[in-house]
Amino acid sequence: MSRALAALDGRDYVRPDDLKRAAIPTLAHRLTLTPQAWAQGISPEAVVRTVRDSVAVPPTVSARAAAPVGLG
């Protein structure tokens, strides 16, 4: 999934932010919550989101990183 997102963005390499973008749709459906978590209204998506958001993406490879300045 991350490779597909990179390709859609016109890149032949995967960045950490591609992995983060793909985390919820590719991982949440694989989780089976305990009955207690289910009763508390916790969703698999929320669990993956919490873990995903706790991992920092290096700013030099972030999608928001500034583009190189052109010459001239």
N, C-alpha and C positions, 0 to 999 in steps of 0.2 A: 504494500500500500504506500509506503514512504517513497519507494522508487517511482511509483506511478505519479504521485504528487510532484516529485522533482521533475519528472518528464513533462508533466503538464505545464510546469513553470519554465520549460525550455532548458533544463539542466540535465547533465548526465551523471550527476553525483547527488548524494543525499546529505542534507544538513540536519543538525539536531532538531531544528524547529519543524522539519518534515516529520520526524518521528513523533514529536509532540502533537502535531496536527492529526496524525493517524491513530494515536493511542486510544481514544474513546471508542471510535467505531470498530476498531479491530480487536480490542481487548474486553470491553464491557460485557459483551454477550457470552464470554467464556467464564464469567464469575457466577458462582452459586452462593448466594447469601445465606447466612444462618436464619432460622426462623425469627430470632430476636431482632436482627438487623432489618429483616423484611417488615416486622411488626412496627418498628420505629420509623418506617418510611424511608429507609436508606436505599438508594438505587445503586446498581452496579456502575452506572455512569458517574455518580458522585464519588464512588470509591476510586475509580481510575483517575478522575479529575483531580482529586486530592493528592494522589501520588504524583501524577504528571506535573502539577503545579509546584510541587516541592523540589523539583529538579531544575536547576538553573541552566539556561542556554548561554553559552559563551557569547558575549556581545559582538565579537568579530565575525561570527557566522550567522547571526540572527537575520531574519528576513527584513528587519527594520534597520540593519546596518546601512550606513551611507554608501552610496555608489562611489566608485573611484572618480576623482576629479579629472576631467579631460585636459589635455594639453592645449595651450593657446589661449 
